[in-house]
């Protein structure tokens, strides 16, 4: 504690300094003049914000990060979510050999006439520096490039590759990484998207909790099924807005590029559940018609848990009605289920494409 007499002397000396400038503040109703930030991409990345996209290895987070980067650079909407067109700088620190194919697959999927004007830096950026050596020459080189490109969004893929030398479990080290992220955001008025890995359990992101605590938005991807390409996306933190409802994503192969791109759905039910609901609706000739388990399973062309788990979910959500007991159980699409079918009549039913192992590189992205 600083005693009052010493504090008065310190403040008097401080005010006499040549570079003294008192801090500014706002008062009372003046706070109503502060403009809230807009979204670069609605629900996911806020202007000048910090978003962390994380998942287990091999789920597809780089596919999604590239999708958002290309979409934002064009100013296009992303499956109904509006974007603010801006310059994007994408730091790809691993899996560089797959970049061209993945961007080509995106271009083909979105029927783009030209490649989006994203700037790519295909090497790691040192967001961490040993104590007493901040900033390093390498960091200044990168900051110089940022000033030249003048991006509205910078993507670091992956955060782990851009924090070499830091102990990711140590709050002090990761706090320094966050400080560099904040330096970039505040000095260049840009948002940052960090692509990060999960722990081995897949329940949370790796490393110190300071990363999650410092982020404005955290988004978790989870693979559903074995090698089917189904991915569930959920909001695990949204600091200044309502958390968005879960999305269902799916990797769709692109023969021309020998890579894949994403398709996404949010409204209604999850992609796999919708596939099963649609299969039951397709064999129904009139509303209220009931079917035994075998007929529904054969129509969906699913077996075992791949059929039973989404079936149970549809029943819990009252999208499918179940009557009878034991082997006499029968199933029919409920009114709520028909509402989903009608509201999403333009939504394609994703095919079960075994793309996950083939298209994700050995870096586990």
KAWOMO-V453183 format. One record per residue. N is the residue number from 1. PHI is phi in whole degrees, -180 to 180 (NA if undefined). OMEGA is omega as a letter, one per 40 degrees, with the letter a starting at -180 (* if undefined). BURIAL is 1 if it has 16 or more other ideal C-beta (glycine too) atoms within 10 Angstrom, else 0. Layout:
n->[N:N]
phi->[PHI:PHI]
omega->[OMEGA:OMEGA]
burial->[BURIAL:BURIAL]
//
This chain:
n->[1:2:3:4:5:6:7:8:9:10:11:12:13:14:15:16:17:18:19:20:21:22:23:24:25:26:27:28:29:30:31:32:33:34:35:36:37:38:39:40:41:42:43:44:45:46:47:48:49:50:51:52:53:54:55:56:57:58:59:60:61:62:63:64:65:66:67:68:69:70:71:72:73:74:75:76:77:78:79:80:81:82:83:84:85:86:87:88:89:90:91:92:93:94:95:96:97:98:99:100:101:102:103:104:105:106:107:108:109:110:111:112:113:114:115:116:117:118:119:120:121:122:123:124:125:126:127:128:129:130:131:132:133:134:135:136:137:138:139:140:141:142:143:144:145:146:147:148:149:150:151:152:153:154:155:156:157:158:159:160:161:162:163:164:165:166:167:168:169:170:171:172:173:174:175:176:177:178:179:180:181:182:183:184:185:186:187:188:189:190:191:192:193:194:195:196:197:198:199:200:201:202:203:204:205:206:207:208:209:210:211:212:213:214:215:216:217:218:219:220:221:222:223:224:225:226:227:228:229:230:231:232:233:234:235:236:237:238:239:240:241:242:243:244:245:246:247:248:249:250:251:252:253:254:255:256:257:258:259:260:261:262:263:264:265:266:267:268:269:270:271:272:273:274:275:276:277:278:279:280:281:282:283:284:285:286:287:288:289:290:291:292:293:294:295:296:297:298:299:300:301:302:303:304:305:306:307:308:309:310:311:312:313:314:315:316:317:318:319:320:321:322:323:324:325:326:327:328:329:330:331:332:333:334:335:336:337:338:339:340:341:342:343:344:345:346:347:348:349:350:351:352:353:354:355:356:357:358:359:360:361:362:363:364:365]
phi->[NA:-94:-70:-53:-62:-69:-62:-62:-66:-63:-67:-63:-66:-61:-71:-87:-67:-63:-95:-66:-146:-64:-69:-94:-149:-120:-136:55:-70:-61:-64:-72:-87:-72:-85:-67:-68:-91:-96:-73:-141:-50:83:-113:-132:-92:-54:61:-94:-128:-113:-116:-106:-134:-167:-69:-65:78:-92:126:-66:-68:-57:-70:-61:-66:-59:-64:-61:-67:-67:-66:-65:-91:75:-87:-80:-117:47:92:-97:-74:-126:-108:-63:-157:-74:-122:-111:-110:-93:-104:-97:-156:68:-62:-63:-97:-61:-59:-66:-69:-69:-63:-62:-63:-59:-67:-65:-93:54:-78:-79:-136:-74:-61:-82:-83:-92:-112:-117:-98:-158:-73:-109:-79:-78:-114:-136:-58:-53:86:-119:-97:-89:-84:-62:-65:-66:-65:-59:-68:-62:-64:-66:-59:-62:-71:-75:56:-82:-94:-146:-120:-109:-109:-132:-109:-62:-61:-70:-97:-129:-60:99:-89:-85:-66:-93:-98:-59:-62:-67:-72:-63:-69:-63:-61:-62:-69:-59:-66:-59:-65:-62:-77:-82:-115:50:-130:-89:-128:-114:-106:-95:-135:-92:-87:-69:-60:-73:76:-94:-157:-75:-69:88:-61:-69:-64:-66:-64:-63:-86:-76:-80:-139:-124:-130:-114:-107:-135:-76:-116:86:-103:61:-95:86:-81:-134:-104:-118:-133:-87:-104:-163:-142:-70:-120:-158:-71:-58:-77:-71:-59:-113:-113:-115:-148:-79:-118:-70:-123:-60:-63:-94:59:-130:-155:-137:-107:-121:-143:-140:-125:-65:84:-114:-65:-56:-68:-65:-64:-57:-71:-62:-64:-62:-68:-66:-67:-96:-87:-94:-151:-62:95:-64:-111:-136:-76:-54:-62:-63:-67:-63:-68:-65:-82:56:-130:-131:55:-64:-63:-97:-69:-66:-67:-62:-62:-67:-64:-70:-62:-84:60:-92:-129:-97:-116:-129:85:-130:56:-75:-93:-64:-130:-133:-146:-73:-80:-60:-63:-65:-66:-61:-64:-59:-70:-72:-119:-63:-89:-83:-70:-85:-65:-79:-80:-107:-83:-111:-60:-69:-73:-104:-92:-74:-69:-78:76:-105]
omega->[i:a:a:a:i:i:i:i:i:a:i:i:a:a:i:a:a:a:a:i:a:i:i:i:i:a:i:a:i:i:a:i:i:a:i:a:i:i:i:i:a:i:a:a:a:i:a:i:a:i:i:i:a:i:i:i:i:a:i:a:i:i:a:i:i:i:i:a:a:a:a:a:i:a:i:i:i:a:i:i:a:i:i:a:i:i:a:i:a:i:i:a:i:i:a:a:a:a:a:a:a:i:i:i:i:a:a:a:a:i:i:a:i:i:i:a:i:i:a:i:a:i:a:i:a:i:i:i:i:a:i:a:a:e:i:i:i:i:i:i:a:i:i:i:i:i:a:a:a:a:i:i:i:i:i:a:e:i:a:a:a:i:i:a:i:i:a:i:a:a:a:a:a:i:i:i:i:i:i:i:i:i:i:a:a:a:a:i:a:i:i:i:i:i:a:i:i:i:a:i:a:a:a:i:a:i:a:i:a:i:i:a:a:a:i:a:i:a:a:i:i:i:i:a:a:i:a:a:i:a:i:a:i:i:i:i:i:a:a:i:i:i:i:i:a:i:i:i:i:i:a:a:i:a:a:a:a:i:a:i:a:i:a:i:i:a:i:a:i:a:a:i:i:i:a:i:i:i:i:i:a:i:a:i:i:a:a:i:a:a:i:a:a:a:i:a:a:i:a:a:i:a:i:a:i:i:a:a:i:i:i:i:i:i:i:a:i:i:i:i:i:i:i:a:i:a:i:i:i:a:i:i:i:i:i:i:i:i:i:a:a:a:a:a:i:a:i:i:a:i:i:a:a:a:a:a:a:a:i:a:a:i:i:a:*]
burial->[0:0:0:0:0:0:0:0:0:0:0:0:0:0:0:0:0:0:0:0:0:0:0:0:0:0:0:0:0:0:0:0:0:0:0:0:0:0:1:1:1:1:1:1:1:1:1:1:1:1:1:1:1:1:1:1:0:1:1:1:1:1:1:1:1:1:1:1:1:1:1:1:1:1:0:0:0:1:0:0:1:0:1:1:0:1:1:1:1:1:1:1:1:1:1:0:0:1:1:0:1:1:1:1:1:1:1:0:1:0:0:0:0:0:0:1:0:1:1:1:1:0:0:1:1:1:1:1:1:0:0:0:0:0:0:0:0:0:1:0:0:1:1:0:0:1:0:0:0:0:1:1:1:1:1:1:1:1:1:1:1:1:1:0:0:1:0:1:0:0:0:0:1:1:0:1:1:1:0:1:1:0:0:1:1:0:0:1:0:1:1:1:1:1:1:1:1:1:0:0:0:0:0:0:1:1:1:1:0:1:1:1:0:1:1:1:1:1:1:1:1:1:1:1:0:0:0:1:1:1:1:1:1:0:1:0:0:1:0:0:0:0:0:1:0:0:1:1:1:1:1:1:1:1:0:0:1:0:1:1:1:1:1:1:1:1:0:1:1:1:1:1:1:1:1:1:1:1:1:1:1:0:0:1:0:0:0:0:0:1:1:0:0:0:0:1:1:0:1:1:0:1:0:0:0:1:1:0:1:1:1:0:1:1:0:0:1:0:1:1:1:1:0:0:0:0:0:0:0:0:1:1:1:1:0:0:1:1:0:1:1:0:0:1:0:0:1:0:0:1:0:1:1:0:1:1:0:0:1:1:0:0:1:1:1]
//
